[in-house]
């Protein structure tokens, strides 16, 4: 039975985010915020690894039929995340903070449990 399909989109998102945050913590990330909203959109997760502030996009899927989850972080999505990060840094007055854009890719079993998690540090860069 595919319990994951029995969940609505919001429940799937929350479950995926919970699994991602658990995995990030287990790998040394300190979670600072989740689901940070602005007029530009939403940042899934903001965390700190060492001295680096990490803006993290969370992607989860139950199959690779349409590719790995991380493959859905296309250039337009990257641009949106960069714009959101710039807004956040300005809003929090964080001028000289080292920043990185990470992606965490989750592949889930049909029951919603974690089959594979992959953290991709520095998945893309903001550029100039």
HUHU-V512075 format. One record per residue. N is the residue number from 0. PHI is phi in radians with two decimals (999 if undefined). Layout:
# HUHU-V512075
n->[N:N]
phi->[PHI:PHI]
This chain:
# HUHU-V512075
n->[0:1:2:3:4:5:6:7:8:9:10:11:12:13:14:15:16:17:18:19:20:21:22:23:24:25:26:27:28:29:30:31:32:33:34:35:36:37:38:39:40:41:42:43:44:45:46:47:48:49:50:51:52:53:54:55:56:57:58:59:60:61:62:63:64:65:66:67:68:69:70:71:72:73:74:75:76:77:78:79:80:81:82:83:84:85:86:87:88:89:90:91:92:93:94:95:96:97:98:99:100:101:102:103:104:105:106:107:108:109:110:111:112:113:114:115:116:117:118:119:120:121:122:123:124:125:126:127]
phi->[999:-1.69:-1.11:-1.04:-1.20:-1.32:-1.64:-1.36:-1.00:-1.13:-1.14:-1.08:-1.06:-1.12:-1.10:-1.09:-1.12:-1.07:-1.12:-1.12:-1.10:-1.04:-1.20:-1.08:-1.04:-1.12:-1.87:1.60:-1.42:-1.82:-1.32:-1.77:-2.81:-2.27:0.90:-1.40:-1.85:-2.52:-1.18:-1.56:2.39:-2.39:-1.73:-1.07:-2.68:-2.10:-2.44:-2.14:-2.19:1.10:-1.65:-1.64:-1.52:-1.97:-1.69:-2.07:-1.67:-1.84:-2.26:-2.33:-2.54:-1.80:-2.70:-1.85:-0.91:-1.86:1.77:-1.24:-0.93:-1.12:-1.22:-1.52:-1.59:-1.38:-0.94:-1.14:-1.14:-1.05:-1.02:-1.07:-1.15:-1.10:-1.07:-1.10:-1.10:-1.06:-1.05:-1.07:-1.08:-1.21:-1.05:-1.59:0.98:-1.85:-1.42:-1.90:-1.61:-1.16:-2.20:-2.51:-1.91:-1.95:-2.21:-2.02:-1.87:-2.05:-1.94:-1.90:-1.27:-0.98:-1.49:1.60:-1.39:-1.36:-1.69:-2.74:-2.24:-2.38:-1.61:-2.02:-1.19:1.07:-1.03:-2.72:-2.08:-1.36:1.29:-1.38]
